[in-house]
Amino acid sequence: MRTIDPKDLAQPDFHRLMIGSVGPRPVAFASTVDRLGNVNLSPFSFFNVFTSNPPTLVFGPNRNRHSQKKHTLLNLEEVPEVVINMVNYRMVEQMSLASAEYERGVNEFVKAGFTQVPSERVRPPRVGESPVSYECTVRQILSLGDGPGGGTLIICEVVLAHFQEEIFDERGTIDPSRIDLVGRMGGDWYCRAHGDALFEVSRPKRGIGFDNLPEYVKNSAILTGNDLGRLASQEMLPTPEEVAAYRQSGILDPLFQEARYGCRYLPDLLQLESKRLLSQNKVQEAWLVLLQQE
Ligand SMILES: Cc1cc2nc3c(=O)[nH]c(=O)nc-3n(C[C@H](O)[C@H](O)[C@H](O)COP(=O)(O)O)c2cc1C
């Protein structure tokens, strides 16, 4: 491990380590106005949702290397309202263009070619291309530092939200493939939450835990940490009767024969079969196979 005290590194160097390791980060594409109504649009990946009661989003414009405040922050100090627009893959290049350092007063909707749609409850407009836009009032501006890179937390309360119809599935849930969000990594890297990058992990109510895994499972050279995590998430293990009935069913006969006549090590065959079942999310059956070893 590299163990680092942030005070021992120059601020930009520790910054790079943090943004390379805390991610992928969602992107708040924030639209603000100054007191004269001039529009600004800039992306911020120091951003997340913190509660839905009240619906709260927080993002963080840092000071630049000359310790100057970003235009977004200057605008929010004048007009404490913002629209936070979510960024999908289709928008990513234009969004990046909007992050360029234009002079104050330059409208990045125009520069980056986005559609300015009037908001209903706040003065800044929303981005017509965004899959979701949150009209927000600013509850608090919390300064964390006024040097180079000095951070600010903008705590925003959502007063109205807009969702494109096409991001919903038949049950009215937002489908991750349809919303197609992007995340920011370190440097110029992004990732796209789509295709093979998406997977489901069911959330156990009260799994048995690693401490209740048999030693031969915990120490297996075949089962990975993710396999063990799935096994330990099961709330109840099959009973000895169920294990015996599974053996009787004959499903595992070929495997037992392979161990006997093919001279292969039975525990390995059982663990490989269990791993295969886990990859199909058949966790109870994976246990029925593993427990044949006892
Ligand atoms: C994807 C992305 C994420 C960014 N995240 C942040 C951030 O969280 N904080 C920040 O200060 N700057 C961030 N930036 C840089 C700002 O967008 C950039 O400094 C912009 O010019 C600020 O605009 P403004 O001065 O008009 O507010 C990010 C840039 C990109 C492309």
The ligand as a MOL file (V3000), in Angstrom:
LIG
                    3D

  0  0  0     0  0            999 V3000
M  V30 BEGIN CTAB
M  V30 COUNTS 31 33 0 0 0
M  V30 BEGIN ATOM
M  V30 1 C -17.0430 16.2700 -16.3140 0
M  V30 2 C -16.4640 17.4530 -15.5980 0
M  V30 3 C -16.5880 17.5550 -14.2420 0
M  V30 4 C -16.0920 18.6550 -13.5580 0
M  V30 5 N -16.2450 18.7220 -12.2050 0
M  V30 6 C -15.8480 19.8040 -11.5340 0
M  V30 7 C -16.0810 19.9190 -10.1340 0
M  V30 8 O -16.6620 19.0420 -9.5000 0
M  V30 9 N -15.6540 21.0480 -9.5170 0
M  V30 10 C -15.0370 22.0450 -10.1920 0
M  V30 11 O -14.6930 23.0440 -9.5980 0
M  V30 12 N -14.8110 21.9710 -11.5240 0
M  V30 13 C -15.2140 20.8860 -12.1990 0
M  V30 14 N -15.0170 20.8020 -13.5530 0
M  V30 15 C -14.4370 21.9490 -14.2470 0
M  V30 16 C -15.4860 23.0250 -14.4820 0
M  V30 17 O -16.5550 22.5390 -15.2610 0
M  V30 18 C -14.8270 24.1950 -15.2110 0
M  V30 19 O -13.8890 24.7840 -14.3450 0
M  V30 20 C -15.7960 25.2420 -15.7150 0
M  V30 21 O -15.1070 26.1210 -16.5660 0
M  V30 22 C -16.4180 26.0470 -14.6080 0
M  V30 23 O -17.2800 26.9610 -15.1970 0
M  V30 24 P -17.7540 28.3030 -14.5550 0
M  V30 25 O -16.5300 29.1200 -14.1450 0
M  V30 26 O -18.5190 28.9390 -15.6550 0
M  V30 27 O -18.5990 27.9690 -13.3720 0
M  V30 28 C -15.4500 19.6900 -14.2580 0
M  V30 29 C -15.2980 19.5770 -15.6470 0
M  V30 30 C -15.7950 18.4620 -16.3110 0
M  V30 31 C -15.6470 18.3580 -17.7970 0
M  V30 END ATOM
M  V30 BEGIN BOND
M  V30 1 1 1 2
M  V30 2 1 2 3
M  V30 3 2 2 30
M  V30 4 2 3 4
M  V30 5 1 4 5
M  V30 6 1 4 28
M  V30 7 2 5 6
M  V30 8 1 6 7
M  V30 9 1 6 13
M  V30 10 2 7 8
M  V30 11 1 7 9
M  V30 12 1 9 10
M  V30 13 2 10 11
M  V30 14 1 10 12
M  V30 15 2 12 13
M  V30 16 1 13 14
M  V30 17 1 14 15
M  V30 18 1 14 28
M  V30 19 1 15 16
M  V30 20 1 16 17
M  V30 21 1 16 18
M  V30 22 1 18 19
M  V30 23 1 18 20
M  V30 24 1 20 21
M  V30 25 1 20 22
M  V30 26 1 22 23
M  V30 27 1 23 24
M  V30 28 2 24 25
M  V30 29 1 24 26
M  V30 30 1 24 27
M  V30 31 2 28 29
M  V30 32 1 29 30
M  V30 33 1 30 31
M  V30 END BOND
M  V30 END CTAB
M  END
